């Protein structure tokens, strides 16, 4: 088993940990192990993609039909003159 040292714990937090450990009849070290085990044994769910999350929020509002402007042909670039033709 590994050993871990945690420094700079707020005195208020340490006091609450001591009280919680006493309420459960454990040492502070056992209490910390139990807290870590409980917090890290639950698999966290990955959220939906951003697109899916946005779609779920606005789905009830309905859709919007946008009128798209007609497209014109893309202008062609004039052919550039070569250096020999400008002389």
N, CA and C atoms as an extended XYZ file, in Angstrom:
261
Properties=species:S:1:pos:R:3:atomname:S:1:resname:S:1:resid:I:1 pbc="F F F"
N         0.834       -1.180        0.000 N   UNK     1
C         0.000        0.000        0.000 CA  UNK     1
C         0.876        1.240        0.000 C   UNK     1
N         0.362        2.283       -0.619 N   UNK     2
C         1.088        3.544       -0.698 CA  UNK     2
C         0.800        4.403        0.521 C   UNK     2
N         1.730        5.289        0.800 N   UNK     3
C         1.566        6.250        1.880 CA  UNK     3
C         1.455        7.631        1.268 C   UNK     3
N         0.567        8.461        1.825 N   UNK     4
C         0.354        9.799        1.297 CA  UNK     4
C         0.367       10.791        2.446 C   UNK     4
N         1.022       11.904        2.232 N   UNK     5
C         1.027       12.989        3.207 CA  UNK     5
C         0.319       14.176        2.583 C   UNK     5
N        -0.618       14.747        3.304 N   UNK     6
C        -1.351       15.916        2.807 CA  UNK     6
C        -1.011       17.085        3.709 C   UNK     6
N        -0.444       18.127        3.094 N   UNK     7
C        -0.024       19.301        3.864 CA  UNK     7
C        -1.013       20.444        3.670 C   UNK     7
N        -0.905       21.423        4.557 N   UNK     8
C        -1.660       22.683        4.450 CA  UNK     8
C        -3.174       22.480        4.456 C   UNK     8
N        -3.657       21.597        5.307 N   UNK     9
C        -5.103       21.409        5.454 CA  UNK     9
C        -5.618       22.468        6.421 C   UNK     9
N        -6.675       23.116        6.043 N   UNK    10
C        -7.308       24.137        6.870 CA  UNK    10
C        -7.697       23.523        8.215 C   UNK    10
N        -7.481       24.269        9.289 N   UNK    11
C        -7.799       23.761       10.630 CA  UNK    11
C        -9.281       23.427       10.777 C   UNK    11
N       -10.144       24.220       10.154 N   UNK    12
C       -11.578       23.939       10.218 CA  UNK    12
C       -11.923       22.622        9.548 C   UNK    12
N       -11.299       22.362        8.402 N   UNK    13
C       -11.515       21.101        7.697 CA  UNK    13
C       -11.019       19.928        8.527 C   UNK    13
N        -9.865       20.093        9.126 N   UNK    14
C        -9.303       19.035        9.970 CA  UNK    14
C       -10.214       18.752       11.161 C   UNK    14
N       -10.772       19.807       11.743 N   UNK    15
C       -11.682       19.620       12.880 CA  UNK    15
C       -12.938       18.874       12.451 C   UNK    15
N       -13.495       19.224       11.289 N   UNK    16
C       -14.697       18.525       10.790 CA  UNK    16
C       -14.388       17.065       10.493 C   UNK    16
N       -13.185       16.805        9.963 N   UNK    17
C       -12.781       15.429        9.696 CA  UNK    17
C       -12.664       14.643       10.992 C   UNK    17
N       -12.095       15.263       12.023 N   UNK    18
C       -11.944       14.607       13.320 CA  UNK    18
C       -13.314       14.267       13.907 C   UNK    18
N       -14.265       15.199       13.806 N   UNK    19
C       -15.623       14.967       14.328 CA  UNK    19
C       -16.309       13.853       13.548 C   UNK    19
N       -16.188       13.900       12.233 N   UNK    20
C       -16.826       12.873       11.392 CA  UNK    20
C       -16.250       11.497       11.690 C   UNK    20
N       -14.934       11.410       11.847 N   UNK    21
C       -14.291       10.137       12.167 CA  UNK    21
C       -14.789        9.616       13.514 C   UNK    21
N       -14.900       10.503       14.505 N   UNK    22
C       -15.383       10.095       15.827 CA  UNK    22
C       -16.828        9.602       15.743 C   UNK    22
N       -17.654       10.264       14.935 N   UNK    23
C       -19.051        9.837       14.793 CA  UNK    23
C       -19.150        8.443       14.186 C   UNK    23
N       -18.184        8.093       13.337 N   UNK    24
C       -18.189        6.769       12.711 CA  UNK    24
C       -17.335        5.758       13.465 C   UNK    24
N       -16.739        6.198       14.577 N   UNK    25
C       -15.932        5.279       15.385 CA  UNK    25
C       -14.648        4.865       14.699 C   UNK    25
N       -14.057        5.759       13.915 N   UNK    26
C       -12.836        5.440       13.182 CA  UNK    26
C       -11.767        6.481       13.474 C   UNK    26
N       -10.553        6.134       13.059 N   UNK    27
C        -9.471        7.118       13.124 CA  UNK    27
C        -9.652        8.092       11.954 C   UNK    27
N        -8.976        9.221       12.053 N   UNK    28
C        -9.043       10.190       10.957 CA  UNK    28
C        -8.510        9.577        9.664 C   UNK    28
N        -7.473        8.772        9.779 N   UNK    29
C        -6.891        8.120        8.606 CA  UNK    29
C        -7.885        7.170        7.949 C   UNK    29
N        -8.576        6.361        8.751 N   UNK    30
C        -9.601        5.464        8.197 CA  UNK    30
C       -10.739        6.253        7.557 C   UNK    30
N       -11.093        7.368        8.189 N   UNK    31
C       -12.177        8.191        7.653 CA  UNK    31
C       -11.795        8.771        6.293 C   UNK    31
N       -10.568        9.245        6.179 N   UNK    32
C       -10.096        9.795        4.900 CA  UNK    32
C       -10.094        8.708        3.830 C   UNK    32
N        -9.643        7.500        4.194 N   UNK    33
C        -9.658        6.389        3.223 CA  UNK    33
C       -11.082        6.116        2.745 C   UNK    33
N       -12.033        6.116        3.680 N   UNK    34
C       -13.427        5.859        3.318 CA  UNK    34
C       -13.979        6.970        2.421 C   UNK    34
N       -13.651        8.201        2.734 N   UNK    35
C       -14.116        9.334        1.915 CA  UNK    35
C       -13.546        9.228        0.507 C   UNK    35
N       -12.257        8.962        0.393 N   UNK    36
C       -11.632        8.836       -0.928 CA  UNK    36
C       -12.210        7.655       -1.704 C   UNK    36
N       -12.402        6.547       -1.016 N   UNK    37
C       -12.961        5.371       -1.687 CA  UNK    37
C       -14.362        5.664       -2.221 C   UNK    37
N       -15.185        6.292       -1.391 N   UNK    38
C       -16.545        6.617       -1.819 CA  UNK    38
C       -16.573        7.614       -2.968 C   UNK    38
N       -15.692        8.590       -2.924 N   UNK    39
C       -15.683        9.624       -3.956 CA  UNK    39
C       -15.143        9.102       -5.280 C   UNK    39
N       -14.206        8.185       -5.228 N   UNK    40
C       -13.541        7.751       -6.461 CA  UNK    40
C       -14.014        6.406       -6.990 C   UNK    40
N       -14.876        5.712       -6.256 N   UNK    41
C       -15.347        4.417       -6.745 CA  UNK    41
C       -16.537        4.564       -7.676 C   UNK    41
N       -17.171        5.728       -7.683 N   UNK    42
C       -18.307        5.968       -8.564 CA  UNK    42
C       -17.774        6.435       -9.907 C   UNK    42
N       -18.183        5.760      -10.952 N   UNK    43
C       -17.759        6.131      -12.301 CA  UNK    43
C       -18.491        7.386      -12.734 C   UNK    43
N       -17.745        8.397      -13.128 N   UNK    44
C       -18.376        9.627      -13.590 CA  UNK    44
C       -18.840        9.462      -15.022 C   UNK    44
N       -20.014       10.011      -15.288 N   UNK    45
C       -20.559        9.930      -16.639 CA  UNK    45
C       -19.984       11.040      -17.486 C   UNK    45
N       -19.652       10.701      -18.705 N   UNK    46
C       -19.214       11.731      -19.638 CA  UNK    46
C       -20.442       12.437      -20.154 C   UNK    46
N       -20.341       13.726      -20.235 N   UNK    47
C       -21.448       14.513      -20.739 CA  UNK    47
C       -21.627       14.317      -22.230 C   UNK    47
N       -22.768       14.715      -22.713 N   UNK    48
C       -23.034       14.642      -24.144 CA  UNK    48
C       -22.135       15.644      -24.851 C   UNK    48
N       -22.059       15.492      -26.140 N   UNK    49
C       -21.276       16.449      -26.902 CA  UNK    49
C       -21.917       17.825      -26.794 C   UNK    49
N       -21.179       18.841      -27.085 N   UNK    50
C       -21.694       20.201      -27.000 CA  UNK    50
C       -22.898       20.375      -27.912 C   UNK    50
N       -22.832       19.827      -29.101 N   UNK    51
C       -23.953       19.945      -30.044 CA  UNK    51
C       -25.201       19.287      -29.471 C   UNK    51
N       -25.045       18.090      -28.915 N   UNK    52
C       -26.198       17.383      -28.349 CA  UNK    52
C       -26.771       18.137      -27.151 C   UNK    52
N       -25.903       18.729      -26.335 N   UNK    53
C       -26.367       19.481      -25.171 CA  UNK    53
C       -27.147       20.719      -25.594 C   UNK    53
N       -26.658       21.427      -26.593 N   UNK    54
C       -27.360       22.618      -27.087 CA  UNK    54
C       -28.691       22.214      -27.709 C   UNK    54
N       -28.675       21.168      -28.522 N   UNK    55
C       -29.898       20.711      -29.180 CA  UNK    55
C       -30.958       20.322      -28.145 C   UNK    55
N       -30.549       19.652      -27.073 N   UNK    56
C       -31.492       19.237      -26.036 CA  UNK    56
C       -32.117       20.446      -25.340 C   UNK    56
N       -31.351       21.521      -25.176 N   UNK    57
C       -31.878       22.719      -24.506 CA  UNK    57
C       -32.871       23.477      -25.363 C   UNK    57
N       -32.678       23.517      -26.668 N   UNK    58
C       -33.526       24.347      -27.530 CA  UNK    58
C       -34.554       23.540      -28.312 C   UNK    58
N       -34.552       22.238      -28.146 N   UNK    59
C       -35.444       21.361      -28.914 CA  UNK    59
C       -36.916       21.736      -28.751 C   UNK    59
N       -37.337       22.065      -27.549 N   UNK    60
C       -38.745       22.375      -27.293 CA  UNK    60
C       -39.182       23.696      -27.923 C   UNK    60
N       -38.233       24.527      -28.302 N   UNK    61
C       -38.568       25.822      -28.895 CA  UNK    61
C       -38.991       25.704      -30.353 C   UNK    61
N       -38.699       24.591      -30.972 N   UNK    62
C       -39.054       24.392      -32.376 CA  UNK    62
C       -37.959       24.908      -33.291 C   UNK    62
N       -38.140       24.644      -34.564 N   UNK    63
C       -37.130       25.035      -35.536 CA  UNK    63
C       -37.441       26.374      -36.174 C   UNK    63
N       -36.501       26.853      -36.931 N   UNK    64
C       -36.657       28.106      -37.661 CA  UNK    64
C       -36.252       27.845      -39.097 C   UNK    64
N       -37.111       28.225      -40.017 N   UNK    65
C       -36.781       28.084      -41.427 CA  UNK    65
C       -36.208       29.403      -41.919 C   UNK    65
N       -35.022       29.353      -42.425 N   UNK    66
C       -34.374       30.549      -42.937 CA  UNK    66
C       -34.406       30.534      -44.457 C   UNK    66
N       -34.677       31.681      -45.028 N   UNK    67
C       -34.655       31.787      -46.477 CA  UNK    67
C       -33.225       32.069      -46.899 C   UNK    67
N       -32.686       31.184      -47.700 N   UNK    68
C       -31.306       31.348      -48.137 CA  UNK    68
C       -31.261       32.161      -49.420 C   UNK    68
N       -30.365       33.107      -49.516 N   UNK    69
C       -30.261       33.895      -50.742 CA  UNK    69
C       -29.740       33.026      -51.881 C   UNK    69
N       -30.132       33.390      -53.091 N   UNK    70
C       -29.652       32.613      -54.241 CA  UNK    70
C       -28.165       32.863      -54.415 C   UNK    70
N       -27.510       31.859      -54.923 N   UNK    71
C       -26.068       31.970      -55.121 CA  UNK    71
C       -25.768       32.374      -56.555 C   UNK    71
N       -24.768       33.204      -56.691 N   UNK    72
C       -24.328       33.594      -58.013 CA  UNK    72
C       -23.055       32.832      -58.335 C   UNK    72
N       -22.774       32.749      -59.609 N   UNK    73
C       -21.563       32.060      -60.020 CA  UNK    73
C       -20.346       32.795      -59.450 C   UNK    73
N       -19.360       32.039      -59.121 N   UNK    74
C       -18.137       32.626      -58.581 CA  UNK    74
C       -17.389       33.315      -59.713 C   UNK    74
N       -16.981       34.540      -59.485 N   UNK    75
C       -16.249       35.276      -60.517 CA  UNK    75
C       -14.913       34.599      -60.774 C   UNK    75
N       -14.511       34.573      -62.017 N   UNK    76
C       -13.225       33.975      -62.350 CA  UNK    76
C       -12.155       35.049      -62.304 C   UNK    76
N       -10.995       34.656      -61.909 N   UNK    77
C        -9.887       35.595      -61.854 CA  UNK    77
C        -9.353       35.830      -63.253 C   UNK    77
N        -9.062       37.058      -63.577 N   UNK    78
C        -8.453       37.299      -64.889 CA  UNK    78
C        -7.072       36.661      -64.919 C   UNK    78
N        -6.723       36.153      -66.071 N   UNK    79
C        -5.411       35.522      -66.179 CA  UNK    79
C        -4.334       36.580      -66.036 C   UNK    79
N        -3.330       36.258      -65.274 N   UNK    80
C        -2.252       37.223      -65.091 CA  UNK    80
C        -1.325       37.185      -66.293 C   UNK    80
N        -0.810       38.347      -66.628 N   UNK    81
C         0.136       38.413      -67.744 CA  UNK    81
C         1.479       37.921      -67.298 C   UNK    81
N         2.148       37.251      -68.151 N   UNK    82
C         3.497       36.802      -67.798 CA  UNK    82
C         4.458       37.954      -68.031 C   UNK    82
N         5.615       37.902      -67.446 N   UNK    83
C         6.606       38.968      -67.539 CA  UNK    83
C         7.041       39.194      -68.968 C   UNK    83
N         7.052       38.153      -69.832 N   UNK    84
C         7.515       38.301      -71.208 CA  UNK    84
C         6.492       39.030      -72.067 C   UNK    84
N         5.200       38.952      -71.729 N   UNK    85
C         4.180       39.599      -72.543 CA  UNK    85
C         4.034       41.084      -72.232 C   UNK    85
N         4.619       41.547      -71.137 N   UNK    86
C         4.496       42.948      -70.789 CA  UNK    86
C         5.607       43.799      -71.394 C   UNK    86
N         6.569       43.178      -71.997 N   UNK    87
C         7.675       43.941      -72.576 CA  UNK    87
C         7.370       44.487      -73.906 C   UNK    87
